[in-house]
Amino acid sequence: MSDVAEDLARIYKDLLRPTAAARIRVAVLVLFLSILCNSGCAFFNDEGESDIIIAVNLSDRIDPIFVFAVIADPHIPDSRMFPPQDDYRYLKAMSVAEDLLEVHVQDINSHSQDVDFTLVLGDISDKGKAWELNRAAAILNELDAPYYPVVGNHDNFQDDNKQAWKDAFGRDSTSYIFIWEGFKFIVIDPTLDPYDPPDHTVRFDEDLRDWVRSELEDDPEMPTFLVGHYPLLNRCWSAEFRVFERVGQTCLAAEDDHITEDPPVSERGYPDPEHLNYYRVYQGGRELREVLEDYGNVIASLNGHVHANRAEEHNGITYIDVAATLVGSPCIRYFYVYSNRVEVDFEYISDGSLLSHVRSLCPNCLRCSYPDRVCGFIGGRLEDRRFTVWVGQR
């Protein structure tokens, strides 16, 4: 490829960010090219062969096909008898959980670019009670656009075959699909009923894997998102944010060893650093990943549960962990979907007092090894919150 073509390709990739400033820069660049080249530009190498053609189409460059928002783990509590108290073990701002969810809804409704739908990645309630789920549904129903809920472990403590969840959100099944503008979304629920650790928790069983496989086979050319509550790619961190030395690294070694138990506890009362995989390797998770990789049309897998932001590509699929609405520095993830890519960005919630309250829990973490680093750990690196998922390049 010629040097000019490489430079233009790099500029094009770097500037295509769905922020206002970036959109202006892209518009100026495309306008310049349209004047210079009229309908397009071809650049040639030393042999006279065309390396790249930039076709000028302003709408293709700036406007996404659709936009969706993602939030996770609101943990709406039952506040009927006693005011909920903040949880300093898991840093959940339970006292303002409802207020936080309401602000997330308001911010999505007022986003600068219309949001077509929202994904809510489970743990919508704190104890799975009908009242909690109905209260959460009442808040989420204020969204201007549709939303698609997911079952989390906290939504499934009641041994009712998840009926309260189904009633609250008007769904017959907790696993389902929907298609939006040529993109498929497969929503899965591997939570056993009831959720009762340590033995009765999560299982990506053969029936679920077969169902996902059939959905991928039905639309082999359709770009697909897998949507759930639990991570399919295990990380090296603790549920109580205790381990930082290998933060963000994938714990595939733990999977290879089939580690399924909690790690040993050190003398300080923290997990032994030699056993970093606090989250159990969910049964069937590796096999489900292999199903996704077999078909080539899955571009990303989205989950909540871990209360922290992470993004990592593994074997051509981007695995995206979304932080909770009431932990760390609450933000909304926005996905701008184009024909050849998905631009992922984020915005902190607009209510400064609520944001400050949630952040104030971090230095007071009761069971954290490094309380001063917790909020940054939960928020993740910038590249965990702002990145590009490419479509059709596997």
C-alpha positions as CSV (number, residue, x, y, z in Angstrom):
1,M,0.0,0.0,0.0
2,S,1.3,3.5,-0.8
3,D,2.4,5.8,2.0
4,V,-0.4,8.2,1.2
5,A,-3.0,5.4,1.3
6,E,-1.6,4.2,4.6
7,D,-1.8,7.7,6.1
8,L,-5.3,8.2,5.0
9,A,-6.4,4.8,6.2
10,R,-4.9,5.5,9.6
11,I,-6.5,9.0,9.8
12,Y,-9.8,7.5,8.8
13,K,-9.7,4.8,11.5
14,D,-8.4,7.2,14.2
15,L,-10.9,9.9,13.6
16,L,-14.0,7.8,13.4
17,R,-15.1,8.3,17.0
18,P,-18.7,9.0,17.8
19,T,-17.9,12.2,19.8
20,A,-19.0,15.6,18.7
21,A,-15.4,16.8,18.2
22,A,-14.5,13.8,16.2
23,R,-17.6,14.0,14.1
24,I,-16.6,17.6,13.1
25,R,-13.1,16.5,12.2
26,V,-14.4,13.6,10.1
27,A,-16.8,16.0,8.3
28,V,-14.0,18.4,7.5
29,L,-11.8,15.6,6.3
30,V,-14.6,14.1,4.1
31,L,-15.5,17.6,2.7
32,F,-11.9,18.2,1.8
33,L,-11.7,14.8,0.0
34,S,-15.0,15.4,-1.8
35,I,-13.7,18.7,-3.2
36,L,-10.4,17.2,-4.1
37,C,-11.6,14.0,-5.6
38,N,-15.2,14.7,-6.5
39,S,-16.6,11.1,-6.2
40,G,-13.5,9.3,-4.9
41,C,-9.7,9.1,-4.8
42,A,-7.5,6.2,-6.0
43,F,-3.9,6.0,-4.8
44,F,-1.3,4.0,-6.7
45,N,1.9,2.1,-5.8
46,D,5.1,2.1,-7.7
47,E,3.7,-0.6,-10.1
48,G,0.7,1.6,-11.0
49,E,-1.7,-0.7,-9.1
50,S,-4.5,0.9,-7.0
51,D,-4.0,0.3,-3.3
52,I,-7.0,2.0,-1.9
53,I,-10.0,3.9,-3.0
54,I,-11.8,6.3,-0.7
55,A,-15.3,6.8,-1.9
56,V,-16.8,10.0,-0.5
57,N,-20.2,9.5,1.1
58,L,-20.7,11.8,4.0
59,S,-23.6,9.9,5.5
60,D,-21.7,6.6,5.5
61,R,-18.8,8.3,7.3
62,I,-20.7,9.9,10.1
63,D,-24.1,8.4,10.8
64,P,-24.3,5.0,12.4
65,I,-27.0,2.5,11.3
66,F,-28.2,2.4,14.9
67,V,-27.1,3.2,18.5
68,F,-27.7,1.2,21.6
69,A,-26.9,1.8,25.3
70,V,-25.7,-0.8,27.8
71,I,-26.1,-0.7,31.6
72,A,-25.6,-3.5,34.1
73,D,-26.3,-4.6,37.7
74,P,-28.7,-1.9,39.1
75,H,-29.3,-4.2,42.2
76,I,-32.6,-2.5,43.1
77,P,-33.3,-3.4,46.7
78,D,-36.5,-3.8,48.7
79,S,-36.9,-0.5,50.4
80,R,-40.4,-0.9,51.8
81,M,-39.6,-1.5,55.5
82,F,-36.0,-0.2,56.0
83,P,-33.9,2.3,54.0
84,P,-31.2,0.3,52.2
85,Q,-27.6,0.8,53.4
86,D,-24.5,1.1,51.3
87,D,-22.5,-2.1,51.0
88,Y,-18.9,-1.5,51.8
89,R,-17.9,-5.0,51.0
90,Y,-18.8,-4.9,47.3
91,L,-18.9,-1.1,47.2
92,K,-22.6,-1.0,46.1
93,A,-24.3,2.3,46.7
94,M,-27.5,0.6,47.8
95,S,-28.9,3.7,49.5
96,V,-29.2,5.5,46.2
97,A,-29.7,2.5,43.9
98,E,-33.1,3.6,42.6
99,D,-31.9,7.2,42.1
100,L,-29.0,5.9,40.1
101,L,-31.1,3.8,37.8
102,E,-33.4,6.8,37.3
103,V,-30.5,9.0,36.3
104,H,-29.2,6.4,33.9
105,V,-32.6,6.3,32.2
106,Q,-32.8,10.1,32.0
107,D,-29.3,10.3,30.6
108,I,-30.0,7.7,27.9
109,N,-33.3,9.5,27.0
110,S,-31.4,12.8,26.6
111,H,-28.3,11.5,24.9
112,S,-27.1,13.7,22.1
113,Q,-27.7,11.0,19.5
114,D,-31.0,9.0,19.6
115,V,-30.7,5.6,21.3
116,D,-32.6,2.9,19.5
117,F,-32.6,0.4,22.5
118,T,-30.9,-0.4,25.8
119,L,-29.5,-3.7,27.1
120,V,-29.8,-4.3,30.8
121,L,-27.3,-7.0,31.7
122,G,-28.8,-8.6,34.7
123,D,-28.8,-8.3,38.5
124,I,-31.6,-5.9,38.0
125,S,-32.9,-6.6,41.5
126,D,-30.9,-7.4,44.6
127,K,-32.7,-10.4,46.0
128,G,-35.0,-11.4,43.1
129,K,-38.2,-10.3,44.9
130,A,-41.2,-9.5,42.9
131,W,-41.4,-6.0,44.4
132,E,-37.8,-5.2,43.5
133,L,-38.2,-6.4,39.9
134,N,-41.4,-4.5,39.5
135,R,-39.9,-1.4,40.9
136,A,-36.9,-1.7,38.5
137,A,-39.3,-2.3,35.6
138,A,-41.3,0.8,36.5
139,I,-38.1,2.9,36.2
140,L,-36.8,1.2,33.1
141,N,-40.3,1.6,31.4
142,E,-39.5,5.4,31.4
143,L,-37.0,4.8,28.7
144,D,-38.1,6.4,25.4
145,A,-36.9,3.4,23.4
146,P,-37.2,-0.4,24.0
147,Y,-35.0,-2.2,26.4
148,Y,-33.9,-5.8,26.6
149,P,-33.4,-7.3,30.1
150,V,-31.1,-10.2,31.1
151,V,-31.4,-12.5,34.1
152,G,-28.6,-12.3,36.7
153,N,-27.9,-14.4,39.8
154,H,-29.4,-11.8,42.1
155,D,-32.6,-12.0,40.1
156,N,-33.0,-15.6,40.9
157,F,-32.9,-16.2,44.6
158,Q,-36.6,-17.0,45.0
159,D,-37.0,-20.6,43.6
160,D,-40.0,-19.5,41.5
161,N,-38.7,-20.7,38.1
162,K,-37.9,-17.0,37.5
163,Q,-41.6,-16.2,37.2
164,A,-41.3,-12.9,39.0
165,W,-38.7,-11.8,36.5
166,K,-40.8,-12.9,33.6
167,D,-43.9,-11.2,35.0
168,A,-42.0,-7.9,35.6
169,F,-40.6,-7.7,32.1
170,G,-43.4,-9.4,30.2
171,R,-41.4,-12.2,28.8
172,D,-42.2,-15.9,28.4
173,S,-38.5,-17.0,28.3
174,T,-35.3,-15.8,29.9
175,S,-33.3,-16.7,26.8
176,Y,-34.4,-15.1,23.6
177,I,-33.2,-13.4,20.4
178,F,-33.9,-10.2,18.6
179,I,-32.7,-8.7,15.3
180,W,-32.0,-5.1,14.7
181,E,-31.1,-3.6,11.3
182,G,-29.3,-6.7,10.2
183,F,-27.5,-7.5,13.5
184,K,-28.6,-10.4,15.7
185,F,-28.6,-10.4,19.5
186,I,-28.7,-13.7,21.3
187,V,-29.7,-13.2,25.0
188,I,-28.8,-16.2,27.2
189,D,-29.6,-17.2,30.8
190,P,-27.5,-20.0,32.2
191,T,-28.5,-19.4,35.9
192,L,-29.8,-22.5,37.7
193,D,-33.0,-22.1,39.6
194,P,-32.7,-21.1,42.3
195,Y,-29.3,-19.5,42.5
196,D,-27.7,-21.2,45.5
197,P,-23.9,-21.1,45.8
198,P,-21.6,-22.9,45.8
199,D,-23.2,-25.9,44.0
200,H,-26.3,-24.5,42.3
201,T,-25.1,-21.5,40.4
202,V,-24.3,-21.2,36.7
203,R,-24.1,-23.7,33.9
204,F,-23.7,-23.2,30.2
205,D,-25.1,-26.6,29.6
206,E,-25.4,-28.6,26.4
207,D,-29.0,-27.6,25.8
208,L,-28.1,-23.9,25.9
209,R,-25.0,-24.4,23.7
210,D,-27.1,-26.3,21.2
211,W,-29.7,-23.5,21.1
212,V,-27.0,-20.9,20.6
213,R,-25.4,-23.1,17.8
214,S,-28.8,-23.3,16.0
215,E,-29.3,-19.6,16.1
216,L,-25.8,-19.0,14.6
217,E,-26.5,-21.6,11.9
218,D,-29.9,-20.0,11.1
219,D,-28.2,-16.7,10.1
220,P,-24.6,-17.5,9.3
221,E,-23.9,-14.2,7.5
222,M,-25.5,-12.0,10.1
223,P,-23.1,-10.2,12.6
224,T,-24.1,-11.4,16.0
225,F,-23.8,-10.2,19.7
226,L,-24.0,-12.7,22.5
227,V,-25.6,-11.0,25.5
228,G,-25.7,-12.3,29.1
229,H,-24.9,-11.7,32.7
230,Y,-21.8,-13.8,33.3
231,P,-18.3,-13.5,31.7
232,L,-17.3,-16.1,29.2
233,L,-13.7,-15.0,29.5
234,N,-12.4,-15.3,33.0
235,R,-10.3,-12.5,34.4
236,C,-7.6,-12.3,37.1
237,W,-9.4,-10.3,39.7
238,S,-11.4,-10.7,42.9
239,A,-15.1,-10.0,43.4
240,E,-14.0,-7.8,46.3
241,F,-11.3,-6.0,44.1
242,R,-8.4,-7.4,46.1
243,V,-6.0,-8.5,43.4
244,F,-4.3,-5.9,41.1
245,E,-0.9,-7.4,40.1
246,R,-2.3,-9.0,36.9
247,V,-5.4,-6.9,36.5
248,G,-7.2,-7.4,33.2
249,Q,-5.3,-10.4,32.2
250,T,-7.2,-13.4,31.1
251,C,-7.2,-16.4,33.4
252,L,-7.0,-19.1,30.7
253,A,-4.4,-20.9,32.7
254,A,-6.9,-21.4,35.5
255,E,-9.3,-22.8,33.0
256,D,-6.7,-25.2,31.7
257,D,-6.3,-26.4,35.3
258,H,-10.1,-26.6,35.7
259,I,-10.0,-24.5,38.8
260,T,-13.6,-24.4,40.0
261,E,-13.2,-23.6,43.7
262,D,-12.6,-20.3,45.6
263,P,-8.9,-19.6,46.0
264,P,-7.1,-20.3,49.3
265,V,-7.1,-17.5,51.8
266,S,-3.8,-16.0,52.9
267,E,-2.8,-15.0,56.4
268,R,-4.1,-11.5,55.8
269,G,-7.5,-12.9,55.0
270,Y,-7.2,-12.2,51.3
271,P,-7.1,-14.7,48.4
272,D,-3.7,-16.2,47.9
273,P,-2.0,-14.3,45.1
274,E,-0.9,-17.6,43.6
275,H,-4.6,-18.4,43.0
276,L,-6.0,-15.3,41.2
277,N,-9.1,-16.7,39.6
278,Y,-11.7,-15.7,42.2
279,Y,-14.6,-16.3,39.9
280,R,-15.2,-19.9,39.3
281,V,-14.8,-21.3,35.8
282,Y,-18.5,-21.7,35.0
283,Q,-19.3,-25.1,33.7
284,G,-19.6,-25.2,29.9
285,G,-18.1,-21.7,29.4
286,R,-15.1,-22.8,27.5
287,E,-17.3,-25.0,25.3
288,L,-19.7,-22.2,24.6
289,R,-16.8,-20.0,23.6
290,E,-15.7,-22.7,21.1
291,V,-19.2,-22.7,19.6
292,L,-19.1,-18.9,19.1
293,E,-15.6,-19.2,17.5
294,D,-16.7,-22.0,15.2
295,Y,-19.2,-19.9,13.2
296,G,-17.3,-16.7,12.6
297,N,-20.3,-14.4,12.8
298,V,-20.1,-13.5,16.5
299,I,-18.4,-10.2,16.9
300,A,-18.8,-9.5,20.6
301,S,-20.0,-11.0,23.9
302,L,-21.4,-8.6,26.5
303,N,-21.8,-9.3,30.2
304,G,-22.3,-7.7,33.6
305,H,-21.7,-9.4,37.0
306,V,-18.1,-8.5,37.6
307,H,-18.9,-4.8,38.4
308,A,-15.9,-3.6,36.4
309,N,-15.1,-2.4,32.9
310,R,-12.9,-4.6,30.7
311,A,-12.6,-5.3,27.0
312,E,-10.5,-8.0,25.4
313,E,-10.4,-9.7,22.0
314,H,-9.8,-13.4,22.1
315,N,-9.8,-15.6,18.9
316,G,-11.6,-12.9,16.9
317,I,-14.4,-12.1,19.5
318,T,-14.4,-9.1,21.7
319,Y,-15.4,-9.9,25.3
320,I,-16.9,-6.9,27.1
321,D,-17.5,-6.6,30.8
322,V,-19.8,-3.7,31.8
323,A,-19.5,-2.1,35.3
324,A,-22.5,-1.8,37.6
325,T,-24.8,1.3,37.8
326,L,-24.0,1.7,41.5
327,V,-20.3,0.9,41.8
328,G,-17.1,2.9,41.1
329,S,-17.7,5.7,38.6
330,P,-21.1,4.9,37.0
331,C,-21.2,5.4,33.3
332,I,-23.3,4.4,30.4
333,R,-21.8,2.5,27.5
334,Y,-22.9,3.5,24.0
335,F,-22.5,1.3,21.0
336,Y,-22.5,3.1,17.6
337,V,-23.1,0.4,14.9
338,Y,-21.9,0.8,11.4
339,S,-21.8,-1.7,8.5
340,N,-18.2,-2.6,9.1
341,R,-17.5,-1.7,12.8
342,V,-19.0,-0.9,16.1
343,E,-17.6,2.1,17.9
344,V,-17.9,1.8,21.7
345,D,-17.9,4.9,23.9
346,F,-19.0,5.9,27.4
347,E,-20.4,8.8,29.4
348,Y,-20.4,9.3,33.1
349,I,-23.8,9.9,34.6
350,S,-24.8,13.6,34.6
351,D,-25.8,13.9,38.3
352,G,-22.6,15.0,40.0
353,S,-23.7,14.5,43.6
354,L,-24.7,10.9,42.9
355,L,-21.4,10.3,41.1
356,S,-19.5,11.7,44.0
357,H,-21.4,9.6,46.5
358,V,-20.7,6.3,44.6
359,R,-17.0,7.2,44.3
360,S,-16.8,8.0,48.0
361,L,-17.3,4.4,48.8
362,C,-14.0,3.3,47.3
363,P,-11.6,4.6,49.9
364,N,-13.8,3.0,52.6
365,C,-13.8,-0.5,51.2
366,L,-13.8,-2.9,54.1
367,R,-12.1,-5.8,52.4
368,C,-10.0,-4.3,49.7
369,S,-6.2,-4.8,49.5
370,Y,-5.7,-1.4,48.0
371,P,-8.7,0.9,48.6
372,D,-7.0,3.9,47.0
373,R,-6.9,2.0,43.7
374,V,-10.4,0.5,43.7
375,C,-12.3,3.1,41.7
376,G,-9.7,3.2,38.9
377,F,-9.7,-0.6,38.8
378,I,-13.5,-0.7,38.5
379,G,-13.6,1.9,35.8
380,G,-10.9,0.1,33.8
381,R,-8.4,1.6,31.4
382,L,-9.7,4.0,28.8
383,E,-9.3,1.3,26.2
384,D,-11.7,-0.8,28.2
385,R,-14.4,1.8,27.7
386,R,-13.6,3.3,24.3
387,F,-12.7,1.0,21.5
388,T,-13.7,-0.4,18.1
389,V,-15.1,-3.8,17.3
390,W,-14.6,-4.6,13.6
391,V,-17.3,-6.5,11.7
392,G,-16.6,-9.2,9.2
393,Q,-12.8,-9.3,9.6
394,R,-12.4,-12.7,11.3
